[in-house]
């Protein structure tokens, strides 16, 4: 058995010298190296920005979406949308474990959810069996490889698998909210109605306490009502997050022109950078969890309006993020019921 690099560089085909995520093509041969595991894939959870782009490009036609997904994986050896650059995650069963894989507690037969992006995960799809256009999930007969550095979670017995998959796909977001928000803060969550948004709302409400405020900007009236019904925000603004001045004026009516302490951006479409920045107070923080975010637009846009704000890129990993997210599902009956309806 060949020896593999901890970070998976042995799988990079093009360009040489880079890591698997930014690589244009990886080796998706399903023979493992000494420090890898082989996974029989059950379901892919395509990240929201990527799935939205694919769905839009194919006009919602499932046959065309299947063809596009298969084409991407065939070309790149991984599920990395060439437009958004993003991937998603998967659930499956451990089939084989290399002798030098670092976690000696993992066993063949364990059901796991990968917590690293599909945009770096070697993947081979034999057949797509179902595409669920309402929840971004793709059932497939497929196999995948996880490197020694790859993080994952063994699926809990008390949470349905597809519910856990949906929640863990965005686990980094509520974990970062837990770090960034403190008691008494004013927080605005842009795109609060999706799965990451709902989890962020819950954690923000927990953190701000009785003296803080959580505001949501949400495009969908149905999702906005859902947030209110679940008690996940103090105020909900219904509107288009790409309409910068609308967002600024509506949020200013609630918090004044100084803005919010923390802004969390969870949307799955482009051009919401300035809506987030403009409503953040000077020396406040914007967390861009959205994979549709443009670093250039955010950085130069903030400079252009004279905003001295901290901007954090949405790292999908934070220590303890899986446990925190699954704990929300277990503690909040309303969110669990919602996720079971949408994802199970």
N, C-alpha and C positions, 0 to 999 in steps of 0.2 A: 504494500500500500504506500503510495507516494506521500511525502511530507508536505503539508499545506502551511501557508502563511496565516498568522492570527487574523489579519484584516481582510483576507480573501484576495490578495493581489495575484495569487497563482491562477485565479479564474479570469483575470482581465485579458481580453484578446485585443482590444483596440480602444484607445491608444495605450501602448505599453507604458508602464511607469506611473499609472494613476491608480486610484482605488475603484472598487466595483460600482459605487453610486454614480460618480461622474463619467464612468466609462461608457462608450458608445455600444460596446458589445462585450458580453461575458460568455465564458464557456459553460453551457448548461448540460454538459454530459453528466448523467446521473450516477456516475461511479464516484464514491466519496474518497476524499483525501483523509489522512490519518486524524485530522482535527475537526472534521465536519460531521454533521448528521444529515441523513436522508429522510425526507418527510413525504408521506402519501397525503396529498392535498385533498381537502374536502371542499372548502369554500375560499374564494378570494374576496376580500373586501377592498374594492378599488376606492382610492381616496376621492373625496367629494369633488375637488376641482377637476381631477382627471376624468371621472365618470361623467360629470356634467359636460365637459368638452366633447367626449366621445359620443354621448347621447345627442348632443346638439349637431355634431358633424354628420351623424347618421339619421337625423330627423326622427330619432326614437325607434328606428327600425331594428328589431333585435337581431335579425339575420346579418345586417350590415355591421352592427356593433360586435357581434361574434367574430365576423371576418376581420374587423379592425384589431380587436384584442389579439387574435391568433397571429395576425401579421406583425404586430409590435413584438410579441414574444419570439416569433420565429426570427425576426431581424436582429433583436437585441439580446436574446437569451434571458430576458427578464421582462417584467411588466413595468416598463417606464414610458409613460406617455411622452412622446417627443415634443408635444406642444407645451404641456405644463411642467414636464421634467419630474413629475411626482409618480408615486406608485400606489401604496396601500399596505395591506398586510394579509395574512392568511391563517386559517386553522387547518390542522391535519393531525395525522398519527405518525409518531416516530417509527420508522421502519428499520433504520440501521444507524449505529453510533460508532464513529471512529475511535480507536483505542486512546488517542490523545485529546479527545474532546474534553474540555476542562471540567464540566459538571458531571461528577460521578454519580449523582443521585438520579439523573435522568435515565429512564428505562425504555427499551423497545416496547411499543404499545401505548405509551403515554399520549394523551391528547393535548396538543399545545397550540397556543396562538403566538405567532412570531410578532415581536415588538420592534422589528426593524423593517424598513421600507421594502416593498416589492421592487422599488427602483434599483436595488442592489442585490436582490435575491435571485440566484440562478433558478430558472423555472422552465419546465417542459410541460406543455399542455397536450394531452392526447385527444381530449374531447371536452367541449363545453356542454354541460347538460341543462343549464338553466341560467338566464340572466334576469334578475329582479330589478326592473327599472325604477322601482319606488324606494329601494334601500341600498343601492350601489353594490349589491352582493352577486357574485358569479360562482355558481356551483360547477365543479370541473373534475374530470378524471385527469389528474396531473401529479407531478412530483416536483419537489423543491429542495434546495440545499441551504443549510445554515452554517455559517463559519463559526470559528471558535469565539470571535468577539460578538457574535449575534445574540441579542437578548430575546427572551421569550417568557411566556407564562404557562405553566401547566393549568389547564382549564379546571375551574372549580366544579364540584359535583352539584352545588346548590344553585347554579345559574345556568340557564339554557345556553348551549354552545353558541348559537348565532347571536344571542343577546350579548354574550361575553365578547364575541368578535367585534360587534358594532361598537361596544363601549371601549374596548381596549384599543381600537383603531385610533381613538382620539384622546387616549389617556394622558398624554402630555399636557393637554390644555387645562383641565381642572387642577392638575398638579402645579402648573405654573401660576394659576390664579391663587392657589393656596400660599405660594411663596411671595407673590407680589402685593396682595391685598392685605391691609391691616384694619383693625377696628376703627370705625369712624370715617373711612374713606368713601368718596363718591366714585362709583365705578360705572362705566358704560360698556355694554357688550353689544357689539355690532354683529348682527346675524345670530340672534339668540335662540332661534327656533329650531335649528338643526341639532344633531346629537351632541356635537362639541359645545354648542351654545347652551343647551339645556344643562349639561353637566357643569359648565362654567358658571351659569346663573346660580345653581344650587350652592356651589362652593363660595361664590362671592357673597351670597346672602348669609352663609354661615360666618364668613370672616368679617363683614362690615359691622355686624352686631346691631344693637338698637339705635346707635347714633349715626350710622352710615346710610348710604343710599345706592341702590342698584337700578340702573336705567338700561332698557333694551331698545335697540333699533332693529326692527324686523319688517321685511317686505311683505310677508304673507299674513293676511288678516287672521286666517285659521291658526297659524303658529303663534301669533301675538295673543290671541284669546287663550290658547293652551298655556302660555307662560303665566298669564294672569290667573287662570283657573288653578294652576299648580302652586301659586304663591311664590314664583321664582324671581319676581322683580317688584320694585315699588312703582315704577313708571314704565310704560311701553309706548314707544313711538312707532307708528306704522308708516313706512315710506321707503324710498329707494336710497340705499346707502351710497350710490354713485353720485347722488345729487348733493354735492358738498355743502352748499349754502343752506339747503333745506335742513340737513342734519345739524349743522352748526346753529341755526336759528332755533330749531325745536329743542335741542339740548340746552341752549342758553336760556330759554324760557324757564327751565327747571333749575339749573345750577348757577345761572349768571354767566357773564362773559369770561370769567376766569377759567372755567372749564373743570374737567374731571381729574381726579388723582391718578386713576388707572383706566385705560381703554383697552378692551380685548377685541380683536378683529377675527371673527370666525367665518366670514363669508366665503363663498366658492366661486366668486366672479371677480374680474379685474376692476381696477379704477376706484377703489375705496380707500386708498392710502390717505388722501388729504382729508376725507371726512373724519378719519380716526385722529389725525394729527391736530386738526384745527380745534377739536373739542377737548384736547388735553391741556391741562394747565402747564405753565412753565415749570420745568424740573419735574413734571409728571412723567408717566411711563405709558408707552403704547406697546402692547404685545401682539405681534402679527402672527397668529397661528395659521392664518389662511395661506395655502400654497399658491394662491393667485396673486400674492403680493409681489410688487416690483421694488426691489431694493433701490433702483435708480430713482423711481418716482417718489419713494418715501424719503430718501436722503436729500435729494435736491429740492423736493417740495417743501420739506420742513425748513430748509435753509431759506427758500424763497419767501416764506411768510414770517420769517424771524422767530421760529418756534424752537426754544431750547428744551427739547424733550428727549428722554431716553427711549430708544426703540430696540425692542428685543425680537430677534428672529425666532419663529416658532419651532424650537427643537422638540421633536416628538418624544424625546426621552427625558425623564427626570427621575431621579432615584425615588423609588416607592410609588411611582405613578400608577402601576397596575393595581396594587393593593388599595390605594386611595379611591380609584375609580370604581372598582368592584364594591367597595364599602358604600359608596354613594348609592349604587344600585340596590344594595341590601337594606340601607337605611331609609330610602325614599320609596314608599309604596307607589306614589304617583308616577315617579320617573320609571320605576320598574314596569308598571302597567303599560305606560306609554311605549317603552322600548320593546316589550313583548308583543304589543300590537303591531309595531312597525317592522320588527326584525326577526321575529320567531316564526 
